[in-house]
Amino acid sequence: MTNQEALLGVLDSIPFSDHAIGKALADQSLTGTETYTKEQSKAVDLAAVELLYVAYTQVDVQEGGYGLSHPDFLRKVQARLLYLATRHQLTDILQILNPKPTVRGVSPW
C-alpha cells in the first residue's frame, strides 16, 4: 500500500482532489507513491486532519459533479477529526471542535 492509499483509507471515501491529497502528503514530507510503513502512521493521520478540517469548515464539499453538505456528513467529519486530534493530542483542533464552556459576567463569589 502507498502513502496515498493509506491516506485515502483514513479519509474513508470523502472525496478530495489529487492536488489536495498531494499537498497534504507533501506538507508531512511524504510522497504518495512511497510504500506506507507503520512509522508513517502519524504523518498520514496529520495529513488527513488537514484535509478533514478543510472539509469541515467549508460550507459545501464538492469534487467534480459530486457534492456533500448534509449535516450528518459534517457530524461524521467532526467525529473523525475529534478521534484523530485526540489520538495525536492536537489541542488547537480539539479546542475548535470541542470547546470548553465558559461563564462570563458572573462573579464566582
Secondary structure, DSSP 8 states (H G I E B T S, - for coil): -BHHHHHHHHHTT----HHHHHHHHHHTT--TTSB--GGGHHHHHHHHHHHHHHHHHSS-EEETTEEE--HHHHHHHHHHHHHHHHHTT-HHHHHHHS------S----
